[in-house]
Amino acid sequence: MTKVKLEKRAAFLITADPGRISGGGVPVIVVDDEEEMEGVAATLSRIMDGVAHDLGTGVYVVVQH
């Protein structure tokens, strides 16, 4: 049986509060409010063929599979 390795990688972080994000490695998109954050996350996930996840901390992460 052949094993297939699935890789996920973060493509974007989206937040209305840039103080919640430290470090780096992926682009961070700063928006004005929760509604805009949800819309940007949904749009980027479609464009990137990825999935948007609400981390419940005021930050969305969009990952590609």
N, C-alpha and C positions, 0 to 999 in steps of 0.2 A: 504494500500500500504506500502510495506517495503522500508525503506530508506537504501541505501547502501552508506557507507562512503568510499571515495577514499582517500588514503593517498599517498603522494609523499614524498620522502626523498632524499636529496642530497647524492650521493655515493662518488663522487670525484670532485675535482676542478683541472683543467689543465691550465697551463700558461707557457709562456716563460719569464715572468717578475714576479718573486716572490714578488717583492715590491708592487704589486697590491693587494695582499691578506693579510688580517690581521684577527686575531681571530683564530678560530679553529673549531673542531667538525667533520671535514671530512678530509680524506687524500688529500694532495696536490701533484700533479705530475708536476715537472718542466721539460720542454722540451727545445730544442734549438731554435726552430723557429715555425712560423705559420703553415707551412706544417706538421711538426711533431705533432703539437698540434691537428690539424684536424684529422690526422690518429689515434692518441691515443684516442681521444674522440669517434671516430666512432667504433674503436675496443672494447673499454670498454663498450660502450652502447650495443653492440651485446652480449658481454660476460655476462653483468649484466641484460640483458633483460630490458634495460632502454632506455632513450632518452638523446641525447647530445644537449645542447643548447649553442649557441654562445652568450655571454652576450654583445658583441660589445665593450668590454673593454680590450681585450687581455686575456680574461678568458673564458673557457668553463666550464659548470657544467653538470655533468652526474647525472640524477635522475632516481630512480626506481619508478615504478607505482605499 
